[in-house]
Amino acid sequence: MLEGIRKLLMARMYEKSQLMVRSRDEICPRIRLKIEEEKMNTRSCIPRPSTASRFEVEANDDTFMVDLNEKTCTCKRWDISRIPCNHVISCINFMKGNLNDFVADYFKKAAYERCYQFALPTLNGRKMWPETSEDPLLPPPFRKLPGWPKKDRKRSDGEKRKDEKSKRIRKPRITNTNPTKKSKAGVTMKCSNYHGIGHNRTKCPQPPTPVEIKQVGKRRRPRKDPKQPTIEGRASNKQSESTTGASVSAQSNIIRFEKRRVSCFLFYF
């Protein structure tokens, strides 16, 4: 892995060193693009000179002070980046000066070439490396740490975990799933142990009361009459049921006959 990184760095150093060889511009290409953008913004700037180096620039309903000797502007962009802002460029054009003289030296071609003048040395392959009498280097012994092995890497404080890769995504809490069910918000808790208020049975400070154990038996249908009827009683019950059924059927026949008679009477009239 280290050998691959060294080869990539060696090729990168060469490409960067040859980038500015054929360039005729005194300023680096990226800095030149930023300056050209600031030149486009000088349309709204109106410079008013106070001395040969001090100006008052009016831009977008605001006013800024520029000092070319001190290389300062009240917008603070030139002070921080050392690249002339649109207020400074308008003052330089007003004085018909050279814009390259007001750019910092570390943004110019000479400083760029000095950064990449030292190239990485070339090396032979592993077969041509000199052999040593020392023991070969070995990795440290593996030591199993306590607990489950971690699968995800440790992230920094400002780094956020992606939702699609996270295994511990909190699902949104869904409330009022059943609109017919009344919410218990605001209801005071009542203990079933000693009937106290403000806590439940699990957090009750009093000792738990003994629980009555109910005897579980066979579930049977309860009888209407606990006494078992005799044979004579059963016969009398059947006879009474038959008489009541006959009386009910007779009454229903009478009602039907009366309804028909009333309907016929209404039909003729």
CORMONOR-V78381 format. One record per pair of residues at least 12 apart in sequence whose C-alpha atoms are under 10 Angstrom apart, sorted by the first residue. I is the first residue (numbers start at 0). J is the second residue. D is the distance in whole Angstrom. If there is no record, write none. Layout:
BEGIN
[[I,J,D] [I,J,D]]
END
This chain:
BEGIN
[[2,122,10] [5,119,8] [5,120,10] [5,121,10] [5,122,10] [6,119,9] [6,121,9] [6,122,10] [8,118,9] [8,119,8] [9,118,7] [9,119,5] [9,120,8] [9,121,8] [10,118,9] [10,119,9] [11,115,10] [11,118,10] [11,119,10] [12,114,9] [12,115,6] [12,116,9] [12,117,8] [12,118,6] [12,119,8] [13,115,8] [13,116,9] [13,117,9] [13,118,7] [13,119,9] [14,115,9] [15,111,9] [15,112,9] [15,114,9] [15,115,7] [15,116,10] [16,111,8] [16,112,6] [16,113,9] [16,114,8] [16,115,5] [16,116,7] [16,117,9] [16,118,9] [17,112,9] [17,115,9] [18,111,10] [18,112,9] [19,108,7] [19,109,9] [19,111,8] [19,112,7] [20,108,9] [20,112,8] [22,108,8] [23,108,9] [24,99,10] [24,107,9] [24,108,8] [25,99,8] [25,104,10] [25,106,9] [25,107,6] [25,108,5] [25,109,8] [26,99,7] [26,102,8] [26,103,10] [26,104,9] [26,105,9] [26,106,6] [26,107,4] [26,108,6] [26,109,9] [26,110,10] [26,111,9] [27,105,9] [27,106,6] [27,107,6] [27,108,6] [27,109,10] [27,110,10] [27,111,8] [28,106,9] [28,107,9] [28,108,9] [29,106,9] [30,82,8] [30,102,9] [30,106,7] [30,107,9] [31,82,10] [31,99,10] [31,106,9] [31,107,10] [33,82,8] [33,83,9] [33,84,9] [34,82,7] [34,83,7] [34,84,8] [34,85,8] [34,88,9] [34,98,9] [34,102,10] [35,85,10] [36,84,9] [36,85,9] [37,82,10] [37,83,8] [37,84,6] [37,85,5] [37,86,9] [37,87,9] [37,88,8] [37,89,10] [38,83,10] [38,84,8] [38,85,6] [38,86,9] [38,87,10] [38,88,7] [38,89,8] [38,92,10] [39,85,8] [40,58,10] [40,84,9] [40,85,6] [40,86,9] [40,88,9] [40,89,9] [41,58,9] [41,84,9] [41,85,5] [41,86,7] [41,87,9] [41,88,7] [41,89,6] [41,90,10] [41,92,10] [42,58,9] [42,85,9] [42,89,9] [43,56,10] [43,57,8] [43,58,6] [43,59,7] [43,60,10] [43,85,9] [43,86,9] [43,89,10] [44,56,6] [44,57,6] [44,58,5] [44,59,8] [44,60,10] [44,61,10] [44,62,9] [44,63,10] [44,85,8] [44,86,7] [44,87,10] [44,88,9] [44,89,7] [44,90,9] [45,57,5] [45,58,7] [45,59,10] [45,62,9] [45,86,9] [45,89,7] [45,90,9] [45,93,10] [46,58,9] [46,62,10] [46,63,9] [46,64,10] [46,65,9] [46,86,8] [46,87,9] [46,88,10] [46,89,7] [46,90,6] [46,91,10] [46,92,10] [46,93,7] [47,64,10] [47,89,10] [47,90,8] [47,93,9] [48,64,10] [48,65,9] [48,90,8] [48,93,9] [48,94,9] [50,66,9] [51,66,9] [51,67,9] [51,68,9] [51,94,8] [52,65,8] [52,66,6] [52,67,5] [52,68,6] [52,69,9] [52,70,9] [52,90,9] [52,91,9] [52,94,9] [53,65,6] [53,66,5] [53,67,7] [53,68,8] [53,69,9] [53,71,10] [53,90,9] [54,66,7] [54,67,8] [54,72,10] [54,86,9] [54,87,9] [54,89,10] [54,90,7] [55,72,10] [55,86,9] [55,90,9] [56,72,10] [56,85,10] [56,86,6] [56,87,9] [56,89,8] [56,90,8] [57,86,8] [58,85,9] [58,86,8] [62,74,10] [62,86,10] [63,86,8] [63,87,10] [64,86,9] [64,87,9] [65,77,10] [65,86,7] [65,87,7] [65,90,8] [66,87,8] [66,90,9] [67,87,8] [67,90,8] [67,91,8] [67,101,8] [68,101,10] [70,83,9] [70,87,9] [70,101,8] [70,102,10] [71,83,9] [71,87,9] [72,84,8] [72,86,8] [72,87,7] [73,86,10] [74,86,9] [77,101,10] [77,102,9] [80,102,10] [80,103,9] [81,101,8] [81,102,6] [81,103,6] [81,104,9] [81,105,10] [81,106,9] [82,99,10] [82,101,8] [82,102,6] [82,103,7] [82,106,9] [83,98,8] [83,99,10] [83,101,7] [83,102,7] [83,103,9] [87,101,9] [88,101,9] [151,164,10] [151,165,9] [151,166,10] [188,200,10] [190,202,9] [190,203,7] [191,203,9] [191,207,10] [191,208,10] [192,204,10] [192,205,8] [192,206,8] [192,207,6] [192,208,6] [192,209,9] [192,210,10] [193,205,8] [193,206,9] [193,207,8] [193,208,8]]
END
